[in-house]
Amino acid sequence: MKTKTKLNLAVGLLLALILLLTILSAFYIFAIKRDTENILKANYNTLEYSRQMLSALDGLNSGNVGAIAIFEENLAKQLGNITEAGEENATMDVKRNFSGLLQNPDDLVAKANIRQGIFEVMKLNMDALKKKSELAKSTAETANWVIAIAGTLCFLIAFNLMVNLPHHIANPIRELTDSIRQIAKGNYKERVHFDSNGEFGDLANSFNVMAQKLEEFSESNLNKLLVEKKRIEALLDNMHDPVIGLDNGGTILSANEEALKVMGLTASDAIGKQASDVARKNDLLQSLIVSKPNGPAVIKIFADGKESYFERENVAISITPTGEKDAIAIGNFIILRNITAFKELDFAKTNFIATVSHELKTPIAAIKFSLKLLENPTTGSLNDDQRNLVESIADDSRRLLKITGELLEMSQLETGNIQLAMGKCAVSDIVTMAVEAVRTQAEQKRVSIATDNLEVPEIRADKDKTSWVLINFLTNAIRYSHENSGISIWAQREDQFVLLSVKDNGQGIDKNYQSRIFDRYFQVPGRSKSGTGLGLAISREFIEAQGGSIGVESNLGLGSRFWFKLPVG
């Protein structure tokens, strides 16, 4: 049975009970009213007529015409209101005796008979009045019982409906609600079972079909992909580094909260839009999509109320389709790593090193000057041990002075205080200056230096800084070359650049370390730590500041070739 039918039957039953109770109440009220009206009409009026006739009878002794009229009027009314058994005979006797009294007003017997007849009529009506009153009372009591029983029955039925009907409707709804909550929590095995074949039964069947399909979907690969997508999005949003995802067409697929915050955009402003279109109104995004895709670059951004430093990294995303061997690119991520804290520490370190290096140069220079005085014969002669000790101190002071010089150079590069005197330079002049600077060191180790093909176009460079780089290359080559070996220097033009190379035949550099050889403070493990590890880092800074590039090629045990390129002047 359908719920609507049940509700209609319940409400209809209640209406029927209310109607029954109303009909019963009305029936008995009208019955009591009828009995009351009968008493008034049949008995009370007769008693009133009899009282009027008795009063008029007392006035007949004086021959009062008005009394006769009153008597006749009430007698006529009484004749029209005969309702009880025996009342008609008694009334007719009163009428006959009254007619005889009118003929003989002094007939006392007739008057007594009239009075006796009237009393007989009154007695009959009094007895009838008593019986009808008891009947009315009985009717009222019956009405009370019937209405009470009917009311109790209506109450019990209504109470039963009130208790059971909402329970019958609310329980399935509650069970369905609990099942929906379970589905919302991911429990797709939840099912609903109703005994009813009505609307709730149909609803349970539809719900179970939906739950079954959700269970199938939950166990499908598509759902797993969606879950993984949500997990990746949650991971990106919880990263402290800005991350922007692009597809091959340059559409912004994702941008976490940190990325939106540093760019000053909302998700609706960026997600799903072409990066080039958004970049027209956003300088930061413009710098991110037009900068070099390979290799990290430090970007200064005003974020979190201060200047912050971010290291840009472009991560290409590629996949290998099922059944294929070649990977295809599907997009890339732009990651900005917040290195503000490290940059601040680096600034503090640079300032400290610059200060210490500057302060050390003065005492080291004083030591060198003192050594010069000691070596001067006018100061006094030295024995062999003293001379060896002075030479050792001189070597150490030269090495300290070189280290402090490199530290100062690096601190100037890091703080941006380095000044370049750019101009046209002949490569042969730079090579000659560098070879002369290391000639003594090369002769001490019996290493020859050969030059070749230096007749190349002039380059645009800072002559002193470029010579410093070449001297650093030659110094390292001499240090790591074998005795009685050779070093070659040659130049060649490559498009709009001039390439200058330094080749030695020394130990060579393991490929695992070649990518880090130009990093600050890095020294190849296993070799003597005679320097600071800054020479090659400074060389790279000098060359790149002049618009060139620098690199190394090496095979372990076969020597190394260090080179740099600078633009043609």
VENNOR-V903178 format. One record per helix or strand of 2 or more residues. SS is the DSSP state (alpha for helix, beta for strand). FROM is the first residue (numbers start at 0). TO is the last residue. Records with the same first field share a line. If there is no record, write none. Layout:
SS = FROM-TO + FROM-TO
This chain:
alpha = 2-57 + 59-61 + 64-78 + 86-102 + 107-183 + 198-217 + 220-236 + 256-262 + 266-269 + 274-278 + 282-289 + 339-374 + 376-378 + 383-414 + 426-443 + 462-479 + 510-513 + 534-544
beta = 241-246 + 250-254 + 296-302 + 305-318 + 327-337 + 421-424 + 447-451 + 458-461 + 485-493 + 496-502 + 548-553 + 559-567
